[in-house]
Amino acid sequence: MRPLSDAVPKVLLKVRGKPLIVRLIEALAQAGVAEMVINHAHLGHMIEAALGDGRRFGVAVRYSAEGEALETAGGIAKALPLLGSAPFLAVNGDIFCDFDFSTLVTRALGRDLAHLVLVPNPPHHPQGDFSLRGARVAEADGPKSTFSGIGLYQPALFADIRPGAKGQLAPLLRAAMARALVSGELHRGEWHDVGTPQRLAELNEPVA
């Protein structure tokens, strides 16, 4: 997202007049999520200044400062002391979507380590990530869908990552898939990975 993110954290960039992360917080609050933990590294002080304790959104926000970027799984592992021992919902802060998070708030994982929300492959990621066979997610041959950055996880999925260490999410998910411990669903509504200035500009184009 550079050069835009040189001065402003990506999650504070605005889509249709509102920061990406504010849209997500509001959607999560509407779905019944009352407590949130926000990981941050680059320009994290700006995120804390913009969002505060979350009270104005009707939620309680706490922060997990990574220092240096720890990647997705590393950031989650560092935040586990704030998340507790129950399953938790994690959402990438740089997506724009109309997903109904209330469906995950009420979902029970059972023995599964994760439940992933997949989406049809966008133009910039035509190969997809994982296969969805019924309600099971696997790394298999054949058509694949793209991981949306929205997932429900058991803390145990991250047990082998030392707090403060870097860690990628995909290898953990693949290991769980090999044990048939990942469920999933396909979201066919609006979803955008706002990862480049061009995609941001396209979302902010006036609607005819």
Beta strands, then each sheet from edge to edge (+ up, - down):
strand 1: 14-15
strand 2: 18-19
strand 3: 35-40
strand 4: 60-65
strand 5: 88-91
strand 6: 95-97
strand 7: 114-119
strand 8: 131-133
strand 9: 136-138
strand 10: 146-153
strand 11: 182-186
strand 12: 191-193
sheet 1: 1+ 2-
sheet 2: 3+ 4+
sheet 3: 5+ 10- 7+ 11+
sheet 4: 6+ 12-
sheet 5: 8+ 9-
end
